[in-house]
Amino acid sequence: MKYAIITGASKGLGESIAKRLLQEQIAVISVSRTENDELKNLALEKGSEYKHVSCNLSLEKEIQEVFMEIAHCIFEKNPTEILLFNNAGVIEPIQKVGNLDQTPIIRNIKVNLIAPILITNLFLSKAQLASTKVTVINVTSGAAVRSIEGWSVYSSSKAGLNMFTQTTAIEQAELNTENIIIGFSPGVMDTGMQETIRSSTEDAFKELEKFKEFKEKNMLLDTDTVAHRIVNLVLNGSPESGRVYHIKELIEP
């Protein structure tokens, strides 16, 4: 049986990924600070295995404790594959360097970069002692490869996540494992993160009007559509370890 762990599964892209996987009869473990009742009800309806675990991904000690327990519970069941979606992310602080506050800087790096590194490290460590394949999907951003005024912290954390993904893939290939790790840039979606972006100020974020226009002109991608594309790649495609995929590559012409 396949198991999927999804961080930030209570809303947005994480919720859409979880719904699709439950429909595929894949056991889902949702990790977020709050539970999504729709996921719980869908799991009951589909007869799929589902569990929610609360975790604050900005607290390293909590990450280690929570994911050690998750890993222990999953690996003892000898699953055929574990899908690890490091999806949770935060955009704040949106501000120019020189006007940044320390607390949101640290939280951003912890959630966007440190948490995925710690979680991936733990599962690949456990996989060395088991016959279970681990596939890691790190949700990144186009901002990782494009400088955007006001997003220095977010862009830096996602650029770091890309490099972690690529380096880990090289290491796993050298170790001759079956494990796969990819990045996925989902594009501009209609999520709470976009609401946060639109509520910023032009002084802090130069491209504010452009992002408001995305919403006004209905140019934002639907999270269900994006989720279907990445899940299709993981379940039915042949994802290339170390590659950072962009949603544009996965949407059929």
MARBA-3410 file (N, C-alpha, C, O; in Angstrom, 1 decimal):
253
0.8,-1.2,0.0,0.0,0.0,0.0,0.9,1.2,0.0,2.0,1.3,0.6 ~ 0.4,2.3,-0.7,1.1,3.6,-0.7,0.6,4.5,0.4,-0.6,4.5,0.7 ~ 1.5,5.2,1.0,1.2,6.2,2.0,1.7,7.6,1.5,2.7,7.7,0.9 ~ 0.9,8.6,1.7,1.2,10.0,1.4,1.2,10.9,2.6,0.2,10.9,3.4 ~ 2.3,11.6,2.8,2.3,12.6,3.9,2.3,14.0,3.2,3.1,14.2,2.3
1.4,14.8,3.6,1.2,16.1,3.0,1.3,17.2,4.0,0.4,17.3,4.9 ~ 2.3,18.1,4.0,2.3,19.2,4.9,1.4,20.4,4.3,1.4,20.5,3.1 ~ 0.8,21.1,5.2,-0.1,22.2,4.8,-1.3,21.6,4.0,-1.7,22.3,3.0 ~ -1.8,20.5,4.5,-2.9,19.8,3.7,-4.3,20.4,4.1,-5.3,19.9,3.6 ~ -4.4,21.4,5.0,-5.7,21.8,5.5,-6.3,22.8,4.5,-7.5,23.1,4.6
-5.5,23.3,3.5,-6.1,24.3,2.6,-5.3,24.4,1.3,-4.2,23.8,1.3 ~ -5.8,25.1,0.4,-5.0,25.4,-0.9,-4.6,24.1,-1.6,-5.3,23.2,-1.7 ~ -3.4,24.2,-2.2,-2.9,23.1,-3.0,-2.8,21.8,-2.2,-3.1,20.7,-2.7 ~ -2.3,21.9,-0.9,-2.2,20.7,-0.1,-3.5,20.0,0.1,-3.6,18.8,0.0 ~ -4.6,20.7,0.3,-6.0,20.1,0.4,-6.3,19.4,-0.9,-6.9,18.3,-0.9
-6.1,20.1,-2.0,-6.4,19.5,-3.3,-5.6,18.2,-3.6,-6.2,17.3,-4.2 ~ -4.4,18.2,-3.2,-3.5,17.0,-3.4,-4.1,15.9,-2.5,-4.2,14.7,-3.0 ~ -4.4,16.2,-1.3,-5.0,15.2,-0.4,-6.3,14.6,-0.9,-6.5,13.4,-0.9 ~ -7.2,15.4,-1.4,-8.4,15.0,-2.0,-8.2,14.0,-3.1,-8.9,13.0,-3.2 ~ -7.3,14.4,-4.0,-7.0,13.5,-5.2,-6.5,12.1,-4.7,-6.9,11.1,-5.2
-5.5,12.2,-3.8,-4.9,10.9,-3.3,-5.9,10.0,-2.6,-5.9,8.8,-2.7 ~ -6.8,10.6,-1.8,-7.8,9.8,-1.1,-8.7,9.1,-2.2,-9.2,8.0,-2.0 ~ -9.0,9.8,-3.2,-9.9,9.2,-4.3,-9.1,8.1,-5.0,-9.8,7.2,-5.6 ~ -7.8,8.1,-4.9,-7.0,7.1,-5.5,-6.7,5.9,-4.5,-6.0,5.0,-4.8 ~ -7.4,6.0,-3.4,-7.3,5.0,-2.3,-5.9,4.9,-1.8,-5.4,3.8,-1.4
-5.2,6.0,-1.8,-3.9,6.1,-1.1,-4.0,6.6,0.3,-4.7,7.6,0.5 ~ -3.4,6.0,1.2,-3.5,6.4,2.6,-2.9,7.8,2.8,-1.7,8.0,2.3 ~ -3.6,8.7,3.4,-3.1,10.1,3.5,-2.9,10.5,5.0,-3.8,10.2,5.8 ~ -1.8,11.1,5.3,-1.5,11.7,6.6,-1.4,13.2,6.4,-0.4,13.6,5.7 ~ -2.3,13.9,6.9,-2.3,15.4,6.7,-1.6,16.0,7.9,-1.9,15.7,9.1
-0.7,16.9,7.6,0.1,17.5,8.7,-0.1,19.0,8.5,0.4,19.7,7.6 ~ -0.7,19.6,9.5,-0.9,21.1,9.6,-1.4,21.4,11.0,-1.6,20.6,11.8 ~ -1.5,22.7,11.2,-1.9,23.1,12.6,-3.4,22.9,12.9,-3.8,22.6,14.0 ~ -4.2,22.9,11.8,-5.6,22.7,12.0,-6.1,21.6,11.0,-5.5,21.4,9.9 ~ -7.1,20.8,11.4,-7.6,19.8,10.5,-8.7,20.3,9.6,-9.5,21.2,9.9
-8.8,19.7,8.4,-9.8,20.0,7.4,-10.8,18.9,7.5,-10.6,17.7,7.1 ~ -12.0,19.2,7.9,-13.1,18.3,8.1,-13.5,17.6,6.7,-14.0,16.5,6.7 ~ -13.4,18.4,5.6,-13.8,17.9,4.3,-12.9,16.6,4.0,-13.4,15.7,3.4 ~ -11.6,16.7,4.3,-10.8,15.6,4.0,-11.2,14.3,4.9,-11.2,13.2,4.3 ~ -11.5,14.6,6.1,-11.9,13.5,7.0,-13.2,12.8,6.5,-13.3,11.6,6.4
-14.1,13.6,6.0,-15.4,13.1,5.5,-15.2,12.4,4.2,-15.9,11.4,3.9 ~ -14.3,12.9,3.3,-14.1,12.3,2.0,-13.4,10.9,2.2,-13.7,10.0,1.5 ~ -12.5,10.8,3.2,-11.9,9.6,3.5,-12.9,8.5,4.0,-12.8,7.4,3.6 ~ -13.8,8.9,4.8,-14.9,8.0,5.2,-15.8,7.6,4.0,-16.1,6.4,3.9 ~ -16.1,8.5,3.2,-16.9,8.2,2.0,-16.2,7.2,1.1,-16.9,6.3,0.5
-14.9,7.4,0.9,-14.2,6.6,-0.1,-13.6,5.3,0.6,-13.1,4.5,-0.1 ~ -13.7,5.2,1.9,-13.1,4.1,2.6,-11.6,4.1,2.6,-11.0,3.1,2.6 ~ -11.0,5.3,2.5,-9.6,5.5,2.4,-9.0,5.7,3.8,-9.7,6.3,4.7 ~ -7.8,5.3,4.1,-7.1,5.5,5.3,-6.7,6.9,5.4,-6.1,7.5,4.5 ~ -7.0,7.6,6.5,-6.7,9.0,6.7,-6.4,9.3,8.1,-7.0,8.8,9.1
-5.4,10.2,8.3,-5.1,10.6,9.7,-4.6,12.1,9.6,-3.8,12.4,8.8 ~ -5.0,12.9,10.6,-4.5,14.3,10.7,-3.6,14.3,11.9,-3.9,13.8,13.0 ~ -2.5,15.0,11.7,-1.5,15.2,12.8,-1.2,16.7,12.8,-0.9,17.3,11.8 ~ -1.4,17.3,14.0,-1.1,18.7,14.2,0.4,18.9,14.4,1.1,18.2,15.2 ~ 0.9,19.9,13.7,2.4,20.3,13.8,2.6,21.7,13.4,2.1,22.2,12.4
3.4,22.4,14.2,3.9,23.7,13.9,5.2,23.6,13.2,6.2,23.3,13.9 ~ 5.3,23.8,11.9,6.5,23.6,11.2,7.6,24.6,11.4,8.6,24.6,10.7 ~ 7.3,25.6,12.2,8.4,26.6,12.5,9.1,26.2,13.8,10.0,26.9,14.3 ~ 8.7,25.1,14.4,9.4,24.6,15.6,10.1,23.3,15.3,9.5,22.3,15.1 ~ 11.5,23.4,15.3,12.3,22.2,15.0,12.0,21.0,15.9,11.9,19.9,15.4
11.9,21.2,17.2,11.7,20.1,18.1,10.4,19.4,17.8,10.3,18.2,17.9 ~ 9.4,20.2,17.5,8.0,19.6,17.2,8.1,18.8,15.9,7.5,17.8,15.8 ~ 8.8,19.3,15.0,9.0,18.6,13.7,9.6,17.2,13.9,9.1,16.2,13.5 ~ 10.7,17.2,14.7,11.4,16.0,14.9,10.5,15.0,15.7,10.4,13.8,15.3 ~ 9.8,15.4,16.7,8.9,14.5,17.5,7.8,14.0,16.7,7.5,12.8,16.7
7.1,14.9,15.9,5.9,14.5,15.2,6.3,13.6,14.0,5.6,12.6,13.8 ~ 7.3,13.9,13.3,7.6,13.1,12.1,8.4,11.8,12.4,8.3,10.9,11.7 ~ 9.0,11.8,13.6,9.6,10.5,14.0,8.4,9.5,14.3,8.5,8.3,14.0 ~ 7.4,10.0,14.9,6.2,9.2,15.2,5.5,8.7,13.9,5.1,7.6,13.8 ~ 5.4,9.7,13.0,4.7,9.3,11.7,5.5,8.3,11.0,5.0,7.3,10.5
6.8,8.5,10.9,7.7,7.6,10.2,7.7,6.2,10.8,7.6,5.2,10.1 ~ 7.7,6.1,12.2,7.7,4.8,12.9,6.4,4.1,12.5,6.4,2.9,12.2 ~ 5.2,4.8,12.5,3.9,4.2,12.3,3.8,3.7,10.8,3.3,2.6,10.6 ~ 4.4,4.4,9.9,4.3,4.0,8.5,5.2,2.9,8.1,4.8,1.9,7.5 ~ 6.5,3.0,8.5,7.5,2.1,8.1,7.2,0.7,8.7,7.6,-0.3,8.0
6.6,0.6,9.8,6.3,-0.7,10.4,5.2,-1.5,9.6,5.0,-2.7,9.8 ~ 4.5,-0.7,8.7,3.5,-1.4,7.9,4.1,-1.8,6.6,3.3,-2.4,5.7 ~ 5.4,-1.6,6.4,6.0,-2.0,5.1,5.3,-1.6,3.9,4.9,-2.4,3.0 ~ 5.1,-0.3,3.7,4.4,0.2,2.5,5.2,0.0,1.3,6.4,0.0,1.3 ~ 4.5,-0.1,0.1,5.3,-0.2,-1.2,6.0,1.1,-1.5,7.1,1.1,-2.1
5.4,2.2,-1.1,6.0,3.5,-1.4,5.5,4.6,-0.5,4.3,4.5,-0.1 ~ 6.3,5.6,-0.1,5.9,6.7,0.7,6.0,7.9,-0.2,7.1,8.2,-0.7 ~ 4.9,8.7,-0.3,5.0,10.0,-1.1,5.0,11.1,0.0,4.1,11.2,0.8 ~ 6.1,11.9,-0.1,6.2,13.0,0.9,6.1,14.3,0.1,7.0,14.7,-0.6 ~ 5.0,15.0,0.4,4.7,16.3,-0.2,5.1,17.4,0.8,4.3,17.7,1.7
6.2,18.0,0.6,6.6,19.2,1.4,6.0,20.4,0.8,6.6,21.1,0.0 ~ 4.7,20.6,1.1,3.9,21.6,0.5,3.7,22.9,1.3,3.6,24.0,0.7 ~ 3.8,22.8,2.6,3.5,24.0,3.4,4.5,25.1,3.1,5.7,24.8,2.9 ~ 4.0,26.3,3.1,4.9,27.5,2.8,4.3,28.8,3.3,3.1,28.9,3.4 ~ 5.2,29.7,3.5,4.7,31.1,3.9,5.4,32.1,3.0,6.6,32.0,2.7
4.7,33.1,2.6,5.2,34.2,1.8,5.8,35.3,2.6,6.8,36.0,2.2 ~ 5.2,35.6,3.8,5.7,36.7,4.6,7.1,36.5,5.1,7.5,35.3,5.4 ~ 7.9,37.5,5.3,7.6,39.0,5.2,7.7,39.5,3.7,8.6,39.1,3.0 ~ 6.7,40.3,3.4,6.8,41.0,2.1,7.2,42.4,2.4,6.5,43.3,2.8 ~ 8.5,42.7,2.2,9.1,44.0,2.5,10.5,44.1,2.0,11.2,43.1,1.8
10.9,45.3,1.7,12.3,45.5,1.2,13.3,45.3,2.3,13.1,45.6,3.5 ~ 14.5,44.8,1.9,15.6,44.6,2.9,16.0,46.0,3.5,16.2,46.9,2.7 ~ 16.1,46.0,4.8,16.3,47.2,5.5,15.1,47.6,6.3,15.2,48.4,7.3 ~ 14.0,47.0,5.9,12.7,47.2,6.6,12.1,45.9,7.1,10.9,45.9,7.5 ~ 12.9,44.9,7.1,12.4,43.5,7.5,12.4,43.4,9.0,13.3,43.9,9.7
11.4,42.6,9.5,11.4,42.3,11.0,12.0,40.9,11.1,11.9,40.0,10.3 ~ 12.7,40.7,12.2,13.4,39.4,12.5,12.5,38.2,12.6,12.8,37.2,12.0 ~ 11.4,38.3,13.3,10.6,37.1,13.6,10.0,36.5,12.3,10.2,35.3,12.1 ~ 9.4,37.3,11.4,8.9,36.6,10.2,10.0,36.1,9.3,9.8,35.2,8.5 ~ 11.2,36.7,9.3,12.3,36.2,8.5,12.6,34.8,8.9,12.7,33.9,8.1
12.8,34.6,10.2,13.2,33.3,10.8,12.1,32.3,10.5,12.4,31.1,10.2 ~ 10.8,32.7,10.7,9.7,31.7,10.5,9.7,31.3,9.1,9.4,30.1,8.8 ~ 9.9,32.2,8.1,9.8,31.9,6.7,10.9,30.8,6.4,10.6,29.9,5.7 ~ 12.1,31.1,6.8,13.2,30.1,6.5,12.9,28.8,7.2,13.2,27.7,6.6 ~ 12.4,28.8,8.4,12.1,27.5,9.1,11.0,26.7,8.4,11.2,25.5,8.1
9.9,27.4,8.0,8.8,26.6,7.3,9.2,26.2,5.9,8.9,25.1,5.5 ~ 9.7,27.2,5.1,10.0,26.9,3.7,11.2,26.1,3.4,11.2,25.4,2.4 ~ 12.2,26.1,4.3,13.4,25.4,3.9,13.9,24.4,5.0,14.1,23.3,4.7 ~ 13.9,24.9,6.2,14.4,24.0,7.3,13.5,22.8,7.5,14.0,21.6,7.6 ~ 12.2,23.0,7.5,11.2,21.9,7.8,11.4,20.8,6.7,11.5,19.7,7.0
11.3,21.2,5.4,11.5,20.2,4.3,12.8,19.4,4.4,12.9,18.2,4.2 ~ 13.9,20.1,4.8,15.2,19.4,4.9,15.1,18.4,6.1,15.6,17.3,5.9 ~ 14.6,18.8,7.2,14.5,17.9,8.4,13.7,16.7,8.1,14.0,15.6,8.4 ~ 12.5,17.0,7.5,11.5,15.9,7.2,12.1,14.9,6.2,12.0,13.7,6.3 ~ 12.7,15.4,5.1,13.3,14.6,4.0,14.4,13.8,4.6,14.5,12.6,4.3
15.3,14.4,5.4,16.4,13.7,6.0,15.9,12.6,6.8,16.5,11.5,6.8 ~ 14.9,12.8,7.6,14.4,11.7,8.5,13.9,10.5,7.7,14.2,9.4,8.0 ~ 13.1,10.8,6.6,12.5,9.7,5.9,13.5,9.0,5.0,13.4,7.7,4.9 ~ 14.5,9.7,4.5,15.5,9.0,3.7,16.4,8.2,4.6,16.9,7.1,4.2 ~ 16.6,8.6,5.9,17.4,7.9,6.8,16.6,6.6,7.2,17.3,5.5,7.2
15.3,6.6,7.4,14.6,5.5,7.8,14.5,4.5,6.6,14.5,3.3,6.8 ~ 14.5,5.0,5.4,14.4,4.2,4.2,15.6,3.4,3.9,15.5,2.3,3.3 ~ 16.7,3.8,4.5,18.0,3.0,4.4,17.8,1.6,5.0,18.5,0.7,4.6 ~ 16.9,1.5,6.0,16.8,0.3,6.7,15.5,-0.5,6.3,15.2,-1.5,6.9 ~ 14.9,0.0,5.3,13.6,-0.7,4.8,13.7,-0.9,3.3,14.6,-0.4,2.6
12.7,-1.6,2.8,12.7,-1.8,1.3,11.6,-0.9,0.7,11.1,-1.2,-0.4 ~ 11.3,0.2,1.4,10.3,1.1,0.9,10.9,2.2,0.1,11.9,2.8,0.5 ~ 10.3,2.5,-1.1,10.7,3.6,-1.9,10.1,4.9,-1.4,8.9,4.9,-1.0 ~ 10.9,6.0,-1.3,10.4,7.3,-0.9,10.5,8.2,-2.1,11.5,8.4,-2.7 ~ 9.4,8.9,-2.4,9.3,9.9,-3.4,9.0,11.2,-2.7,7.9,11.4,-2.1
9.9,12.2,-2.8,9.7,13.5,-2.2,9.4,14.5,-3.2,10.0,14.6,-4.3 ~ 8.3,15.3,-3.0,7.9,16.4,-3.8,8.0,17.7,-3.1,7.2,17.9,-2.2 ~ 9.0,18.5,-3.4,9.1,19.8,-2.7,8.4,20.9,-3.5,8.8,21.1,-4.6 ~ 7.4,21.5,-2.9,6.7,22.5,-3.6,7.5,23.8,-3.5,7.7,24.4,-2.4 ~ 8.0,24.3,-4.7,8.8,25.5,-4.7,8.1,26.6,-5.4,6.9,26.7,-5.3
8.8,27.5,-6.1,8.1,28.7,-6.7,9.0,29.2,-7.8,10.2,29.1,-7.8 ~ 8.3,29.9,-8.8,9.1,30.6,-9.8,9.9,31.7,-9.2,10.9,32.1,-9.8 ~ 9.6,32.1,-8.0,10.4,33.2,-7.3,11.8,32.7,-6.9,12.6,33.5,-6.6 ~ 11.9,31.4,-7.0,13.3,30.8,-6.7,14.3,31.1,-7.7,15.5,31.1,-7.4 ~ 13.8,31.4,-8.9,14.8,31.7,-10.0,14.5,33.1,-10.6,15.1,33.4,-11.7
13.7,33.9,-10.0,13.5,35.3,-10.5,13.5,36.2,-9.3,12.7,36.0,-8.3 ~ 14.3,37.3,-9.4,14.3,38.2,-8.3,13.1,39.1,-8.3,12.8,39.7,-9.3 ~ 12.4,39.2,-7.2,11.1,40.0,-7.1,11.3,40.9,-5.9,11.5,40.5,-4.8 ~ 11.2,42.2,-6.1,11.4,43.2,-5.1,10.3,42.9,-4.0,9.1,42.8,-4.2 ~ 10.8,42.9,-2.7,9.9,42.7,-1.6,9.8,41.2,-1.2,9.3,40.9,-0.1
10.4,40.3,-2.0,10.3,38.9,-1.7,11.6,38.3,-1.5,11.8,37.1,-1.7 ~ 12.6,39.0,-1.0,13.9,38.5,-0.8,14.0,37.3,0.0,14.8,36.3,-0.3 ~ 13.2,37.2,1.1,13.3,36.1,2.0,12.6,34.9,1.4,13.2,33.8,1.4 ~ 11.4,35.1,0.9,10.7,34.0,0.2,11.5,33.4,-0.9,11.6,32.2,-1.0 ~ 12.0,34.2,-1.8,12.7,33.8,-3.0,14.0,33.0,-2.5,14.3,32.0,-3.1
14.7,33.5,-1.5,15.9,32.9,-1.0,15.6,31.5,-0.4,16.3,30.5,-0.7 ~ 14.5,31.4,0.3,14.1,30.1,0.9,13.8,29.1,-0.2,14.1,27.9,-0.1 ~ 13.1,29.5,-1.2,12.7,28.6,-2.3,13.9,28.2,-3.2,14.0,27.1,-3.7 ~ 14.8,29.2,-3.4,16.0,28.9,-4.1,16.8,27.8,-3.4,17.4,26.9,-4.0 ~ 16.9,28.0,-2.0,17.6,27.0,-1.2,16.9,25.6,-1.3,17.6,24.6,-1.3
15.6,25.6,-1.4,14.8,24.3,-1.5,15.2,23.7,-2.8,15.3,22.4,-2.9 ~ 15.3,24.4,-3.9,15.6,23.9,-5.2,17.0,23.2,-5.1,17.2,22.1,-5.6 ~ 18.0,23.9,-4.6,19.3,23.4,-4.5,19.4,22.1,-3.6,20.1,21.2,-3.9 ~ 18.6,22.1,-2.5,18.5,21.0,-1.7,18.0,19.8,-2.4,18.5,18.7,-2.3 ~ 16.9,20.0,-3.2,16.3,19.0,-4.0,17.3,18.4,-5.0,17.5,17.2,-5.1
18.0,19.2,-5.7,19.0,18.8,-6.8,20.1,18.0,-6.2,20.6,17.0,-6.7 ~ 20.7,18.5,-5.1,21.8,17.9,-4.4,21.4,16.5,-3.8,22.2,15.6,-4.0 ~ 20.3,16.5,-3.2,19.8,15.2,-2.6,19.6,14.2,-3.7,19.9,13.0,-3.5 ~ 19.1,14.6,-4.9,18.9,13.6,-6.0,20.2,13.1,-6.4,20.3,11.9,-6.7 ~ 21.3,13.9,-6.5,22.6,13.4,-6.9,23.1,12.4,-5.9,23.7,11.3,-6.2
22.9,12.7,-4.6,23.4,11.8,-3.5,22.6,10.4,-3.6,23.3,9.4,-3.4 ~ 21.3,10.5,-3.8,20.6,9.2,-3.8,20.9,8.4,-5.0,20.9,7.2,-4.9 ~ 21.2,9.0,-6.1,21.7,8.3,-7.3,23.0,7.6,-7.1,23.3,6.5,-7.5 ~ 23.9,8.4,-6.4,25.2,7.8,-6.0,25.1,6.6,-5.1,25.9,5.7,-5.2 ~ 24.1,6.7,-4.2,23.9,5.6,-3.3,23.1,4.4,-3.9,22.9,3.4,-3.3
22.7,4.6,-5.2,22.0,3.6,-6.0,20.7,3.2,-5.3,20.3,2.0,-5.3 ~ 19.9,4.2,-4.8,18.6,3.9,-4.2,17.6,4.1,-5.2,17.8,4.6,-6.3 ~ 16.4,3.7,-4.9,15.2,3.9,-5.8,14.5,5.2,-5.5,13.5,5.6,-6.1 ~ 15.0,5.9,-4.4,14.3,7.1,-4.0,14.4,8.2,-5.0,15.4,8.4,-5.7 ~ 13.3,9.0,-5.1,13.2,10.1,-6.0,12.9,11.4,-5.3,12.1,11.3,-4.3
13.5,12.5,-5.7,13.1,13.8,-5.1,13.1,14.8,-6.2,14.0,14.9,-7.0 ~ 11.9,15.5,-6.3,11.7,16.5,-7.3,11.2,17.8,-6.7,10.7,17.8,-5.6 ~ 11.3,18.8,-7.5,10.7,20.1,-7.1,9.5,20.3,-8.0,9.4,19.8,-9.1 ~ 8.6,21.1,-7.5,7.4,21.4,-8.3,7.0,22.9,-8.1,6.7,23.3,-7.0 ~ 7.0,23.6,-9.2,6.6,25.0,-9.1,5.2,25.2,-9.7,5.0,25.0,-10.9
4.2,25.4,-8.8,2.8,25.3,-9.2,2.2,26.5,-9.9,1.0,26.5,-10.3 ~ 3.0,27.6,-10.1,2.4,28.7,-10.7,1.6,29.6,-9.8,1.6,29.4,-8.6 ~ 0.9,30.6,-10.3,0.1,31.5,-9.5,-1.3,31.0,-9.3,-2.1,31.0,-10.3 ~ -1.6,30.5,-8.1,-2.8,29.9,-7.8,-3.8,30.7,-7.0,-3.3,31.7,-6.4 ~ -5.0,30.4,-7.0,-6.0,31.1,-6.3,-6.1,30.6,-4.8,-6.9,29.7,-4.5
-5.2,31.1,-4.0,-5.0,30.6,-2.6,-5.0,31.7,-1.6,-5.0,32.9,-2.0 ~ -4.9,31.4,-0.3,-4.8,32.4,0.7,-3.5,33.1,0.6,-3.4,34.3,1.0 ~ -2.5,32.5,0.1,-1.2,33.2,-0.1,-1.3,34.3,-1.0,-0.7,35.4,-0.8 ~ -2.1,34.2,-2.1,-2.4,35.3,-3.0,-3.1,36.4,-2.4,-2.9,37.6,-2.7 ~ -4.0,36.1,-1.4,-4.7,37.1,-0.7,-3.7,37.9,0.2,-3.9,39.1,0.2
-2.8,37.2,0.8,-1.8,37.9,1.6,-0.9,38.8,0.7,-0.7,40.0,1.1 ~ -0.6,38.4,-0.5,0.2,39.2,-1.4,-0.6,40.4,-1.8,0.0,41.5,-1.8 ~ -1.9,40.3,-2.1,-2.7,41.4,-2.6,-2.9,42.4,-1.5,-3.3,43.6,-1.7 ~ -2.8,42.0,-0.2,-3.0,42.9,0.9,-1.8,43.6,1.3,-1.8,44.4,2.3 ~ -0.7,43.4,0.6,0.6,44.1,0.9,0.5,45.6,0.3,-0.5,45.9,-0.2
1.6,46.3,0.5,1.6,47.7,0.0,2.6,47.8,-1.2,3.5,47.0,-1.3 ~ 2.3,48.8,-2.1,3.2,49.0,-3.2,4.6,49.4,-2.8,5.6,49.1,-3.5 ~ 4.7,50.0,-1.7,6.0,50.4,-1.1,6.9,49.2,-0.8,8.1,49.2,-1.0 ~ 6.2,48.1,-0.3,6.9,46.9,0.0,7.0,46.0,-1.1,8.0,45.2,-1.2 ~ 6.1,46.0,-2.1,6.0,45.0,-3.2,5.7,45.8,-4.5,4.5,46.1,-4.7
6.7,45.9,-5.3,6.6,46.7,-6.5,5.5,46.2,-7.5,4.9,47.0,-8.2 ~ 5.4,44.9,-7.5,4.5,44.2,-8.5,3.1,44.0,-8.0,2.3,43.2,-8.5 ~ 2.7,44.8,-7.0,1.4,44.6,-6.4,0.2,44.7,-7.4,-0.6,43.8,-7.4 ~ 0.2,45.7,-8.2,-0.9,45.8,-9.1,-1.0,44.7,-10.1,-2.1,44.3,-10.5 ~ 0.1,44.2,-10.5,0.1,43.0,-11.4,-0.5,41.8,-10.8,-1.3,41.1,-11.5
-0.3,41.6,-9.5,-0.9,40.4,-8.8,-2.4,40.7,-8.5,-3.2,39.7,-8.5 ~ -2.8,41.9,-8.3,-4.2,42.2,-8.2,-4.9,41.9,-9.5,-6.1,41.4,-9.5 ~ -4.2,42.2,-10.6,-4.8,42.0,-11.9,-5.0,40.5,-12.2,-6.0,40.1,-12.9 ~ -4.1,39.7,-11.7,-4.3,38.2,-11.9,-5.7,37.8,-11.4,-6.3,37.0,-12.0 ~ -6.0,38.3,-10.2,-7.3,38.0,-9.6,-8.5,38.6,-10.3,-9.5,37.9,-10.6
-8.4,39.9,-10.7,-9.5,40.6,-11.3,-9.8,40.0,-12.7,-10.9,40.0,-13.1 ~ -8.7,39.5,-13.4,-8.9,39.0,-14.8,-9.0,37.5,-14.8,-8.9,36.8,-15.8 ~ -9.2,36.9,-13.6,-9.4,35.4,-13.5,-8.3,34.6,-14.1,-8.5,33.7,-14.8 ~ -7.0,35.1,-13.8,-5.8,34.5,-14.4,-5.2,33.5,-13.4,-4.2,32.9,-13.7 ~ -5.8,33.3,-12.2,-5.2,32.5,-11.2,-5.6,31.0,-11.5,-6.7,30.7,-11.8
-4.6,30.1,-11.3,-4.9,28.7,-11.5,-5.7,28.1,-10.3,-5.5,28.5,-9.2 ~ -6.6,27.2,-10.7,-7.4,26.5,-9.7,-6.5,25.4,-9.0,-5.8,24.7,-9.7 ~ -6.5,25.3,-7.7,-5.7,24.3,-7.0,-5.9,22.9,-7.4,-5.0,22.0,-7.4 ~ -7.2,22.6,-7.7,-7.5,21.2,-8.1,-6.9,20.8,-9.4,-6.3,19.7,-9.5 ~ -6.9,21.7,-10.3,-6.2,21.5,-11.6,-4.7,21.3,-11.4,-4.2,20.3,-12.0
-4.1,22.1,-10.6,-2.7,22.0,-10.4,-2.4,20.7,-9.7,-1.4,20.0,-10.0 ~ -3.2,20.3,-8.7,-3.0,19.1,-7.9,-3.1,17.9,-8.8,-2.2,16.9,-8.7 ~ -4.0,17.8,-9.7,-4.2,16.7,-10.6,-2.9,16.5,-11.5,-2.5,15.4,-11.7 ~ -2.3,17.6,-11.9,-1.1,17.5,-12.8,0.1,16.9,-12.1,0.7,16.1,-12.6 ~ 0.3,17.4,-10.8,1.5,16.9,-10.1,1.2,15.4,-9.6,2.2,14.6,-9.7
0.0,15.1,-9.2,-0.3,13.8,-8.8,-0.2,12.8,-10.0,0.3,11.7,-9.8 ~ -0.7,13.2,-11.2,-0.6,12.4,-12.3,0.9,12.1,-12.7,1.2,10.9,-13.0 ~ 1.7,13.1,-12.5,3.2,12.9,-12.8,3.8,11.8,-11.8,4.5,10.9,-12.2 ~ 3.4,12.0,-10.6,4.0,11.1,-9.5,3.5,9.7,-9.6,4.2,8.7,-9.5 ~ 2.1,9.6,-9.9,1.5,8.2,-9.9,1.7,7.5,-11.2,1.8,6.3,-11.3
1.6,8.3,-12.3,1.5,7.6,-13.6,2.6,8.0,-14.6,2.8,7.3,-15.6 ~ 3.4,8.9,-14.2,4.5,9.3,-15.1,5.9,8.7,-14.6,5.9,7.8,-13.8 ~ 6.9,9.3,-15.1,8.3,8.9,-14.7,9.1,10.1,-14.3,9.9,10.6,-15.0 ~ 8.8,10.6,-13.1,9.5,11.8,-12.7,11.0,11.6,-12.6,11.5,10.6,-12.1 ~ 11.7,12.6,-13.1,13.1,12.6,-13.1,13.7,13.2,-11.9,13.5,14.4,-11.6
14.4,12.4,-11.1,14.9,12.8,-9.8,15.8,14.0,-10.0,16.7,14.0,-10.8 ~ 15.6,15.0,-9.1,16.5,16.2,-9.2,15.9,17.3,-10.1,16.4,18.5,-10.0 ~ 14.9,17.0,-10.8,14.3,18.0,-11.7,13.3,18.9,-11.0,12.5,18.4,-10.2 ~ 13.3,20.1,-11.3,12.3,21.1,-10.8,11.2,21.3,-11.9,11.5,22.0,-12.9 ~ 10.1,20.7,-11.8,9.0,20.8,-12.8,8.2,22.1,-12.6,8.0,22.6,-11.4
7.8,22.7,-13.7,6.9,23.9,-13.6,5.5,23.4,-14.1,5.4,22.6,-15.0 ~ 4.5,24.0,-13.6,3.1,23.6,-14.0,2.9,23.7,-15.5,2.1,22.9,-16.0 ~ 3.5,24.7,-16.1,3.4,24.9,-17.5,3.8,23.6,-18.3,3.2,23.3,-19.4 ~ 4.8,22.9,-17.8,5.3,21.7,-18.5,4.2,20.6,-18.4,4.2,19.7,-19.2 ~ 3.4,20.6,-17.4,2.5,19.5,-17.1,1.1,19.7,-17.6,0.3,18.8,-17.6
0.8,20.9,-18.0,-0.6,21.2,-18.5,-0.5,20.9,-20.0,0.3,21.4,-20.8 ~ -1.5,20.0,-20.4,-1.5,19.6,-21.8,-1.9,20.8,-22.7,-2.8,21.6,-22.4 ~ -1.3,20.8,-23.9,-1.6,21.9,-24.8,-3.0,21.8,-25.4,-3.4,22.7,-26.2
END
